[in-house]
Amino acid sequence: MQTILVTGAKGQLGSELQQLASSYPQFEFIFTDKEELSIIDETAINSFFDMHQFAFCINCAAYTAVDKSETDADAAYAVNANASGFLAAACKKHDTRFVQVSTDYVFDGTNTVPYKESDPTNPLGVYGASKLKGEQLAIENDPSVIILRTSWVYSSFGANFVKTMLRLMNERESINVVNDQLGSPTFAADLAKAILDICQWSIDNKQWPAGIYNYSNEGIISWYDFAVAIKELSNSKCQVNPIPSSAYPTPAKRPAYSAFDKEKIKSTFRLHIPEWKDSLQTCLLQIMKYIA
């Protein structure tokens, strides 16, 4: 039985991987969060890897406070960049396959067609820059790393856009949502399944095609479209109003367009990627079940 280390186990993606673990009995899982393993501590990482034998390491840990990172750059770089490099080096030393999760924020959003993995990066803020540095350090320390760029992640776990919208729609008669930022939502459960399927694919095919891959749910929408769908699927009476980004200034700039071309990951690993609205409905049903 092959062992998978999952860091950042209490976050959205880590929590979804914990939910899925029983569906992959061929793997043994070790889930850690900062209490069990500080990934910003290189010595702690090396000691942890010396104590275990991991076939795979999935790094779900991230500093994701996009706006706060503008004034807390050291913390963002410690988690998103340096830790990625430490984990990559440990994986290289111990012959562990490394999966690093990255973001659409490595791009500046000036594209008008979906981004390919090979397109030039140009992050607009500290969060994106720290995640890009994490990609670079991972590749530098372990050239066989698989980097998965994803976007607009949500889940029934943790804090995210979907849960915020549900709360606001319950509290207010109307809300304003930006309609000039386009991209693709990613249900963390779908991403978690894709990662585990890639691990299994690599065992079955005795291959590990290193490199950068894009992953999000299918479909390109605005945040406003996303909010409207949440309203409709949750039967809310709240009015959703479209507004331009200029009417909702934030400390960090967001890419105006960050949709992904996902042909590479689909053709390489034979993955089926669900449509965004189908996955949203699945997530909302889970949230309603927890509330009930």
C-alpha positions in Angstrom: 0.0 0.0 0.0 1.4 3.4 -1.0 1.3 6.3 1.4 0.1 9.8 0.5 1.1 12.8 2.6 -1.4 15.7 2.5 -0.4 19.0 3.9 -2.9 21.8 4.7 -5.4 19.1 5.6 -7.8 21.5 7.3 -8.3 23.7 4.2 -10.9 23.3 1.5 -8.9 21.0 -0.7 -7.3 19.1 2.2 -10.8 18.5 3.8 -12.1 17.2 0.5 -9.2 14.8 0.2 -10.0 13.5 3.7 -13.6 13.0 2.6 -12.5 11.0 -0.5 -9.8 8.9 1.3 -12.1 6.0 2.0 -12.9 5.7 -1.7 -9.3 5.1 -2.4 -8.5 2.1 -0.2 -5.4 1.3 -2.2 -3.7 4.3 -0.6 -2.8 5.0 3.0 -3.1 8.7 3.9 -1.3 10.9 6.4 -3.1 14.2 6.8 -1.2 17.1 8.4 -1.9 20.7 9.2 0.4 23.2 10.8 -0.1 21.6 14.2 1.3 18.3 13.0 3.9 19.6 10.5 5.1 23.2 10.0 5.9 23.3 6.4 7.7 26.7 6.8 10.3 24.8 8.9 12.7 23.0 6.7 14.2 20.9 9.5 10.8 19.8 10.6 9.9 18.7 7.1 13.2 16.7 6.7 12.6 15.0 10.1 9.1 14.1 9.1 10.1 12.6 5.8 12.9 10.7 7.5 10.3 9.1 9.7 8.0 8.0 6.9 8.1 6.6 3.4 5.7 8.6 1.2 4.9 7.6 -2.4 3.2 11.0 -3.0 3.0 14.4 -1.3 0.1 16.7 -2.1 0.7 20.2 -0.9 -2.7 21.8 -0.2 -1.3 24.3 2.3 -1.4 27.9 1.2 -1.7 31.5 2.4 -4.9 32.5 0.5 -5.8 35.8 2.0 -5.3 37.7 -1.3 -5.9 41.2 0.1 -4.1 40.7 3.4 -1.0 39.4 1.6 -0.4 42.9 0.2 0.6 44.0 3.8 1.7 40.6 5.0 4.1 39.6 2.2 6.6 37.8 4.5 3.9 35.4 5.7 2.6 34.8 2.1 6.0 34.0 0.8 6.9 31.8 3.7 3.9 29.5 3.1 3.4 29.9 -0.7 7.0 30.0 -1.8 9.6 28.9 0.7 7.5 25.9 2.0 7.0 24.7 -1.5 10.7 24.7 -2.1 11.3 22.8 1.2 8.7 20.2 0.4 10.1 19.7 -3.2 13.6 19.2 -1.9 12.4 16.6 0.6 10.4 14.8 -2.1 13.4 14.8 -4.4 15.6 13.3 -1.7 13.1 10.6 -0.7 11.9 9.7 -4.2 8.4 11.0 -3.4 6.1 12.2 -6.2 5.2 15.9 -5.5 2.0 17.7 -6.4 2.0 21.4 -5.8 -1.2 23.4 -6.1 -1.0 26.8 -7.6 -3.4 29.5 -8.9 -4.8 31.5 -11.8 -3.4 34.6 -10.0 0.0 33.9 -11.6 -1.5 35.6 -14.7 -2.4 39.3 -15.2 -5.8 38.6 -16.8 -5.1 40.4 -20.1 -5.9 37.4 -22.2 -9.1 37.1 -24.1 -8.8 33.3 -24.7 -8.3 30.6 -22.1 -4.7 30.5 -20.6 -2.5 27.7 -21.6 0.2 26.4 -19.2 2.9 27.9 -21.5 1.5 31.4 -21.5 3.7 34.1 -19.9 3.0 34.7 -16.2 2.7 38.2 -14.8 1.1 38.3 -11.3 -0.7 41.5 -10.3 -0.2 41.2 -6.5 1.7 39.6 -3.7 -0.5 36.5 -3.5 0.0 35.7 -7.2 3.7 36.5 -7.0 4.3 34.3 -3.9 2.5 31.4 -5.6 4.5 31.8 -8.8 7.7 31.8 -6.7 6.4 28.6 -5.1 6.1 27.1 -8.6 9.7 28.1 -9.4 11.2 26.8 -6.2 9.3 23.5 -6.6 10.7 23.0 -10.1 14.1 24.1 -9.0 14.2 21.7 -6.1 12.3 18.8 -7.8 12.1 19.0 -11.6 9.7 16.0 -11.5 7.0 18.0 -9.7 3.4 18.2 -11.0 2.0 21.7 -10.6 -1.7 22.1 -10.7 -3.0 25.6 -11.3 -6.6 26.1 -10.3 -9.1 29.0 -9.9 -12.0 30.2 -7.8 -12.0 27.3 -5.4 -15.0 26.6 -3.2 -16.3 23.8 -1.1 -18.7 22.9 1.7 -15.7 23.3 4.0 -14.0 26.5 5.0 -14.7 30.1 3.9 -15.3 30.8 0.2 -17.4 32.7 -2.3 -20.3 30.3 -2.3 -20.8 30.2 1.5 -20.4 34.0 1.7 -23.1 34.5 -1.0 -25.4 32.2 0.8 -24.9 34.1 4.1 -25.4 37.5 2.4 -28.4 36.4 0.5 -30.0 35.3 3.7 -29.2 38.6 5.5 -30.0 41.1 2.7 -32.6 42.0 0.2 -30.0 42.8 -2.5 -26.3 42.4 -3.1 -23.8 43.7 -5.6 -21.4 41.4 -7.4 -18.7 42.3 -10.0 -19.5 41.3 -13.5 -16.3 42.2 -15.4 -14.0 39.5 -13.9 -14.3 36.2 -15.9 -13.0 32.8 -15.0 -14.0 29.3 -14.0 -15.1 28.1 -10.5 -13.4 24.9 -9.1 -15.3 22.6 -6.7 -12.5 21.4 -4.4 -14.0 17.9 -4.3 -13.6 17.7 -8.1 -10.0 18.8 -7.8 -9.3 16.4 -5.0 -10.6 13.5 -7.1 -8.5 14.6 -10.1 -5.4 14.6 -8.0 -6.0 11.1 -6.6 -6.9 9.9 -10.0 -3.6 11.2 -11.3 -1.8 9.4 -8.5 -3.5 6.2 -9.5 -2.9 6.8 -13.2 0.8 7.1 -12.5 0.9 3.8 -10.7 -1.1 2.0 -13.4 0.9 3.5 -16.3 4.3 3.6 -14.4 4.7 7.2 -15.5 4.8 10.6 -13.9 4.5 13.3 -16.5 6.0 16.2 -14.7 5.1 19.8 -15.5 2.4 22.4 -15.1 -1.3 21.6 -15.6 -4.5 23.7 -15.5 -7.6 22.5 -13.7 -10.9 24.1 -13.1 -14.5 23.1 -13.8 -15.8 23.5 -17.3 -17.4 26.8 -18.4 -16.4 30.5 -18.3 -18.5 32.9 -16.2 -18.3 36.1 -14.2 -18.6 36.4 -10.4 -22.0 37.9 -11.0 -23.1 34.8 -13.1 -21.8 32.6 -10.3 -23.8 34.6 -7.7 -27.0 34.4 -9.8 -26.6 30.6 -10.1 -26.1 30.3 -6.3 -29.3 32.4 -5.9 -31.3 30.3 -8.3 -30.1 26.9 -7.0 -30.7 27.9 -3.4 -34.1 29.4 -4.1 -33.1 32.7 -2.7 -35.3 35.8 -3.1 -32.3 38.2 -2.8 -31.7 40.5 -5.8 -28.3 40.2 -7.3 -27.0 43.4 -9.0 -24.1 43.5 -11.5 -21.4 46.1 -10.8 -18.0 46.9 -12.4 -14.8 46.1 -10.5 -14.2 49.9 -10.3 -17.2 50.1 -8.0 -15.7 47.6 -5.6 -12.0 48.5 -5.0 -9.8 46.0 -3.2 -6.3 46.2 -1.8 -5.1 43.6 -4.3 -5.8 43.7 -8.0 -7.6 40.6 -9.5 -7.1 39.3 -13.0 -10.0 40.4 -15.3 -9.8 37.1 -17.2 -8.4 33.9 -15.8 -10.1 31.0 -17.7 -8.0 28.0 -18.3 -7.3 25.8 -21.4 -7.5 22.3 -19.8 -6.7 20.2 -22.8 -3.3 19.2 -21.5 -4.6 17.6 -18.2 -7.6 16.0 -19.9 -5.5 14.4 -22.7 -2.6 13.3 -20.5 -4.5 11.7 -17.6 -7.8 10.9 -19.5 -9.7 13.1 -16.9 -13.4 14.0 -17.2 -14.0 17.5 -15.8 -17.5 18.3 -14.6 -19.4 21.4 -15.7 -19.3 24.2 -13.1 -23.1 24.4 -12.6 -23.4 20.7 -11.9 -20.7 20.8 -9.3 -22.2 23.9 -7.7 -25.4 22.1 -7.3 -23.6 19.1 -5.7 -21.8 21.5 -3.3 -25.0 23.4 -2.4 -26.8 20.1 -1.6 -23.9 19.2 0.8 -24.0 22.6 2.5 -27.8 22.3 2.9 -27.4 18.9 4.4 -24.9 20.2 7.0 -27.2 23.1 7.8 -30.2 20.7 8.2 
